[in-house]
Structure formats: structure tokens, C-alpha cells
Amino acid sequence: MAVERVRDGEPAAVVIASYGFSRTTIYKWLAAAASPGIGVQALRSRPATGRPRTLSPRQERQVFRWINGRDPGQYGLDFGLWTRSVVASLIGF
């Protein structure tokens, strides 16, 4: 929407102020949208890439039940906050 507003003649500063993002962002978007053959399609969201999940959905629900409303001390762990490493040690990774 921001790119369309600028293309329709609205000053970039006004669009930036109304959405609250940084000044450089709108110019990156405008450059991406001006790509020949791609246009605004360059700005469409895409699925995030990354490492695939290790646990199945059922296992994730089980881990959630283990940690929701509890602290690591109840499982004999020394640290008092749930961190990724503490949860990994609870799971057994």
C-alpha cells in the first residue's frame, strides 16, 4: 500500500510518517517494485526458509504441557528460567 501511495503522487515523507517505518525502507521497496518483469510481486510475502522442525506437532504439544505454568526447578534443573538450552536438556537433545 505504501508503494502505491507514493506512485499515486503522495510524498514519501508523508507515507513514512503514516506507517511509522524507517526512511530507507520505502526507497528499498520502490526500487524492488520498479524491477522490470517483477514489479510489486517482489514485495509479496513468501514462506520463511530455515531449518525444518525436529519435533512432531504432538511432541511439541507435550513439551508445551511440560513447561506451561512450571519452572525448571520442578524438574530438578538448576536454572530458574526457561531458555532454549534448558528446554533442550528437558527434551533430551
Backbone as CSV, one residue per row, in Angstrom:
resi,resn,N_x,N_y,N_z,CA_x,CA_y,CA_z,C_x,C_y,C_z
1,MET,0.826,-1.185,0.000,0.000,0.000,0.000,0.875,1.255,0.000
2,ALA,2.003,1.188,0.718,2.877,2.352,0.774,3.437,2.678,-0.600
3,VAL,3.840,1.657,-1.339,4.384,1.882,-2.676,3.319,2.484,-3.581
4,GLU,2.114,1.979,-3.499,1.032,2.513,-4.325,0.735,3.967,-3.977
5,ARG,0.793,4.308,-2.704,0.533,5.695,-2.308,1.591,6.628,-2.881
6,VAL,2.865,6.202,-2.851,3.934,7.035,-3.407,3.785,7.124,-4.917
7,ARG,3.444,6.013,-5.558,3.240,6.026,-7.014,2.076,6.931,-7.420
8,ASP,1.093,7.052,-6.538,-0.060,7.914,-6.824,0.232,9.391,-6.581
9,GLY,1.457,9.713,-6.155,1.855,11.101,-6.024,1.987,11.619,-4.604
10,GLU,1.698,10.817,-3.623,1.831,11.260,-2.235,3.317,11.316,-1.872
11,PRO,3.760,12.343,-1.171,5.179,12.430,-0.801,5.610,11.252,0.081
12,ALA,6.812,10.765,-0.185,7.317,9.620,0.569,7.380,9.930,2.064
13,ALA,7.710,11.148,2.428,7.803,11.521,3.841,6.457,11.372,4.545
14,VAL,5.382,11.697,3.866,4.046,11.580,4.453,3.679,10.105,4.636
15,VAL,3.998,9.286,3.644,3.711,7.852,3.728,4.520,7.217,4.850
16,ILE,5.784,7.583,4.946,6.652,7.062,6.009,6.091,7.424,7.372
17,ALA,5.677,8.658,7.537,5.133,9.113,8.825,3.843,8.386,9.175
18,SER,3.014,8.100,8.185,1.735,7.457,8.485,1.892,5.989,8.864
19,TYR,2.891,5.318,8.289,3.106,3.905,8.616,4.116,3.706,9.744
20,GLY,5.028,4.648,9.917,5.977,4.578,11.018,7.194,3.702,10.766
21,PHE,7.585,3.483,9.530,8.801,2.721,9.284,9.938,3.663,8.929
22,SER,11.146,3.133,8.769,12.305,3.991,8.529,12.289,4.546,7.106
23,ARG,13.008,5.628,6.927,13.041,6.337,5.653,13.638,5.482,4.549
24,THR,14.642,4.690,4.867,15.295,3.891,3.835,14.409,2.756,3.339
25,THR,13.478,2.317,4.165,12.619,1.193,3.792,11.795,1.492,2.555
26,ILE,11.169,2.655,2.503,10.297,2.971,1.370,11.078,3.002,0.069
27,TYR,12.328,3.474,0.119,13.122,3.546,-1.103,13.582,2.159,-1.556
28,LYS,13.838,1.266,-0.628,14.142,-0.125,-0.995,12.925,-0.773,-1.637
29,TRP,11.756,-0.506,-1.077,10.522,-1.066,-1.631,10.256,-0.510,-3.028
30,LEU,10.446,0.777,-3.192,10.214,1.387,-4.500,11.179,0.823,-5.552
31,ALA,12.431,0.611,-5.156,13.409,0.039,-6.086,13.033,-1.393,-6.443
32,ALA,12.592,-2.176,-5.446,12.196,-3.561,-5.713,10.964,-3.605,-6.602
33,ALA,10.026,-2.709,-6.379,8.796,-2.678,-7.172,9.050,-2.204,-8.595
34,ALA,10.138,-1.480,-8.800,10.466,-0.989,-10.135,11.233,-2.011,-10.960
35,SER,11.525,-3.184,-10.406,12.262,-4.219,-11.128,11.496,-4.612,-12.383
36,PRO,12.176,-4.639,-13.516,11.478,-4.998,-14.744,11.018,-6.456,-14.715
37,GLY,9.781,-6.660,-15.076,9.232,-8.007,-15.150,8.681,-8.546,-13.842
38,ILE,9.087,-7.963,-12.724,8.633,-8.458,-11.417,7.649,-7.479,-10.799
39,GLY,8.047,-6.223,-10.698,7.177,-5.188,-10.158,6.830,-5.419,-8.701
40,VAL,5.593,-5.170,-8.352,5.128,-5.254,-6.959,5.181,-6.695,-6.444
41,GLN,5.223,-7.672,-7.327,5.332,-9.076,-6.906,6.584,-9.297,-6.053
42,ALA,7.618,-8.457,-6.234,8.843,-8.585,-5.452,8.596,-8.337,-3.972
43,LEU,7.512,-7.641,-3.644,7.228,-7.288,-2.255,6.269,-8.260,-1.577
44,ARG,5.756,-9.235,-2.300,4.822,-10.198,-1.704,5.537,-11.058,-0.679
45,SER,4.798,-11.458,0.328,5.395,-12.302,1.360,5.621,-13.711,0.818
46,ARG,6.646,-14.343,1.352,6.991,-15.699,0.968,7.160,-16.531,2.226
47,PRO,7.003,-17.830,2.120,7.205,-18.671,3.298,8.640,-18.527,3.812
48,ALA,8.764,-18.524,5.103,10.084,-18.409,5.712,10.881,-19.681,5.472
49,THR,12.143,-19.494,5.157,13.012,-20.644,4.988,13.754,-20.878,6.296
50,GLY,14.319,-22.001,6.436,15.076,-22.279,7.634,15.083,-23.762,7.933
51,ARG,15.598,-24.072,9.078,15.721,-25.455,9.487,14.335,-26.053,9.714
52,PRO,14.099,-27.267,9.219,12.800,-27.899,9.467,12.636,-28.261,10.941
53,ARG,11.409,-28.373,11.364,11.133,-28.702,12.761,11.662,-30.089,13.103
54,THR,12.128,-30.231,14.338,12.651,-31.508,14.806,11.555,-32.337,15.442
55,LEU,10.662,-31.678,16.158,9.592,-32.378,16.864,8.325,-32.403,16.023
56,SER,7.555,-33.438,16.209,6.246,-33.508,15.549,5.285,-32.585,16.299
57,PRO,4.154,-32.244,15.704,3.181,-31.411,16.420,2.742,-32.031,17.751
58,ARG,2.599,-33.328,17.791,2.218,-33.995,19.045,3.302,-33.825,20.104
59,GLN,4.568,-33.985,19.699,5.669,-33.802,20.640,5.760,-32.354,21.111
60,GLU,5.506,-31.412,20.215,5.525,-30.002,20.613,4.453,-29.709,21.652
61,ARG,3.262,-30.278,21.477,2.197,-30.087,22.479,2.604,-30.684,23.817
62,GLN,3.290,-31.835,23.802,3.740,-32.468,25.037,4.753,-31.575,25.761
63,VAL,5.704,-31.030,25.028,6.699,-30.139,25.635,6.008,-28.904,26.201
64,PHE,5.025,-28.371,25.495,4.270,-27.231,25.997,3.606,-27.575,27.326
65,ARG,3.013,-28.758,27.409,2.379,-29.166,28.672,3.396,-29.304,29.789
66,TRP,4.606,-29.750,29.448,5.646,-29.884,30.456,6.050,-28.539,31.045
67,ILE,6.169,-27.509,30.209,6.742,-26.249,30.690,5.712,-25.185,31.033
68,ASN,4.501,-25.281,30.519,3.497,-24.248,30.757,3.085,-24.236,32.232
69,GLY,3.315,-23.104,32.894,2.928,-22.944,34.286,3.880,-23.576,35.280
70,ARG,5.029,-24.031,34.829,6.018,-24.651,35.712,7.350,-23.936,35.560
71,ASP,8.268,-24.221,36.481,9.608,-23.678,36.339,10.602,-24.839,36.284
72,PRO,11.792,-24.598,35.741,12.769,-25.674,35.581,13.157,-26.360,36.883
73,GLY,13.069,-25.646,38.007,13.414,-26.241,39.297,12.521,-27.412,39.661
74,GLN,11.293,-27.427,39.169,10.384,-28.534,39.448,10.829,-29.825,38.765
75,TYR,11.706,-29.714,37.788,12.244,-30.879,37.091,13.674,-31.183,37.529
76,GLY,14.139,-30.504,38.580,15.482,-30.746,39.084,16.567,-30.025,38.315
77,LEU,16.178,-29.068,37.496,17.158,-28.295,36.741,17.560,-27.082,37.572
78,ASP,18.809,-26.653,37.420,19.358,-25.598,38.270,18.900,-24.199,37.884
79,PHE,18.644,-23.960,36.626,18.331,-22.614,36.162,16.861,-22.316,36.396
80,GLY,16.513,-21.061,36.716,15.142,-20.707,37.063,14.277,-20.202,35.933
81,LEU,14.829,-20.056,34.730,14.061,-19.563,33.596,14.114,-20.577,32.461
82,TRP,13.027,-20.606,31.688,13.010,-21.481,30.523,13.786,-20.818,29.395
83,THR,14.854,-21.423,28.977,15.616,-20.984,27.814,15.620,-22.131,26.815
84,ARG,16.089,-21.860,25.614,16.146,-22.929,24.615,17.027,-24.073,25.081
85,SER,18.151,-23.755,25.706,19.058,-24.814,26.152,18.443,-25.617,27.295
86,VAL,17.698,-24.966,28.188,17.053,-25.686,29.290,15.953,-26.597,28.748
87,VAL,15.175,-26.103,27.795,14.124,-26.940,27.197,14.762,-28.092,26.441
88,ALA,15.863,-27.851,25.730,16.537,-28.909,25.011,17.051,-29.984,25.969
89,SER,17.552,-29.573,27.138,18.007,-30.572,28.104,16.837,-31.342,28.682
90,LEU,15.697,-30.688,28.835,14.497,-31.381,29.317,14.026,-32.419,28.292
91,ILE,14.061,-32.056,27.021,13.644,-32.963,25.960,14.651,-34.105,25.803
92,GLY,15.910,-33.789,25.989,16.945,-34.815,25.855,17.797,-34.668,24.632
93,PHE,17.814,-33.474,24.027,18.670,-33.245,22.855,20.082,-33.021,23.288
